[in-house]
Amino acid sequence: MSDTCCQKKKHRSEEEIRALCNRLSRMEGQIRGIRTMVEEDTYCTDILTQAAAVSAALNAFKSELLSNHIRTCVADDLREGKDEVVDELLDTLKKLMK
């Protein structure tokens, strides 16, 4: 992780926190389910199907978080004349596209 993630803070609404945490909780449950499948010698393609579902859930989480980030942090910084937020956003998008 970069140093910027430890230096900046973001106030989130209760609704945003709840929505993001709900997504994370579902993913945690899916991961526990996959672990159980591995421990119970479940057939490979069934495990891979569940792993794909977790990947899709993580992508949805990242999409929601990114959308919120652009609507709040990026927009606010641009309104305040902090154009460097564009470079930060581009760096973040590059990381997400790897």
C-alpha positions as CSV (number, residue, x, y, z in Angstrom):
1,M,0.0,0.0,0.0
2,S,1.1,3.5,-0.7
3,D,1.8,6.1,2.0
4,T,-1.2,8.2,0.9
5,C,-3.7,5.6,2.2
6,C,-2.3,6.1,5.7
7,Q,-2.2,9.9,5.5
8,K,-5.6,10.8,4.3
9,K,-9.0,10.2,5.9
10,K,-12.4,10.0,4.5
11,H,-15.6,10.6,6.4
12,R,-18.3,8.3,5.1
13,S,-22.0,8.5,5.8
14,E,-23.6,5.8,7.8
15,E,-25.4,4.6,4.7
16,E,-22.2,4.3,2.7
17,I,-20.5,2.4,5.6
18,R,-23.4,0.1,5.9
19,A,-23.5,-0.7,2.2
20,L,-19.7,-1.3,1.9
21,C,-19.6,-3.4,5.1
22,N,-22.6,-5.5,3.9
23,R,-20.7,-6.3,0.7
24,L,-17.6,-7.2,2.7
25,S,-19.6,-9.4,5.0
26,R,-21.1,-11.3,2.0
27,M,-17.6,-11.8,0.6
28,E,-16.3,-13.1,3.9
29,G,-19.2,-15.6,4.0
30,Q,-18.4,-16.7,0.4
31,I,-14.7,-17.1,1.3
32,R,-15.6,-19.2,4.3
33,G,-17.8,-21.3,2.1
34,I,-15.0,-21.8,-0.3
35,R,-12.7,-22.9,2.5
36,T,-15.3,-25.4,3.6
37,M,-15.6,-26.7,0.0
38,V,-11.8,-27.2,-0.1
39,E,-11.8,-29.0,3.2
40,E,-14.6,-31.2,2.1
41,D,-12.9,-32.2,-1.1
42,T,-15.6,-30.5,-3.3
43,Y,-15.1,-30.9,-7.0
44,C,-12.7,-28.3,-8.6
45,T,-15.1,-26.7,-11.0
46,D,-17.6,-26.1,-8.2
47,I,-15.0,-24.3,-6.1
48,L,-13.9,-22.3,-9.2
49,T,-17.5,-21.2,-9.7
50,Q,-17.7,-19.9,-6.2
51,A,-14.3,-18.2,-6.5
52,A,-15.6,-16.4,-9.6
53,A,-18.6,-15.2,-7.6
54,V,-16.2,-13.8,-5.0
55,S,-14.2,-12.0,-7.7
56,A,-17.5,-10.5,-9.1
57,A,-18.5,-9.4,-5.6
58,L,-15.1,-7.8,-5.0
59,N,-15.3,-6.0,-8.4
60,A,-18.8,-4.7,-7.4
61,F,-17.3,-3.5,-4.0
62,K,-14.5,-1.7,-5.8
63,S,-16.9,-0.2,-8.3
64,E,-19.1,1.2,-5.5
65,L,-16.2,2.5,-3.6
66,L,-14.6,4.1,-6.7
67,S,-18.0,5.7,-7.6
68,N,-18.3,7.2,-4.1
69,H,-14.7,8.4,-4.2
70,I,-15.2,10.2,-7.5
71,R,-18.5,11.8,-6.4
72,T,-17.1,13.0,-3.1
73,C,-13.3,13.2,-2.7
74,V,-12.4,13.9,-6.3
75,A,-15.2,16.3,-7.0
76,D,-14.6,18.2,-3.7
77,D,-10.8,18.4,-4.4
78,L,-11.4,19.7,-8.0
79,R,-13.9,22.3,-6.7
80,E,-11.1,23.4,-4.3
81,G,-8.6,23.7,-7.1
82,K,-6.6,20.6,-6.1
83,D,-5.9,19.4,-9.6
84,E,-3.4,16.8,-8.4
85,V,-6.4,14.6,-7.4
86,V,-6.7,13.8,-11.1
87,D,-3.2,12.2,-11.1
88,E,-4.1,10.3,-8.0
89,L,-7.3,9.0,-9.6
90,L,-5.4,7.9,-12.7
91,D,-2.8,6.1,-10.6
92,T,-5.7,4.4,-8.7
93,L,-7.4,3.3,-12.0
94,K,-4.1,1.9,-13.2
95,K,-3.8,-0.3,-10.1
96,L,-7.4,-1.4,-10.5
97,M,-6.9,-2.4,-14.1
98,K,-3.9,-4.8,-13.4
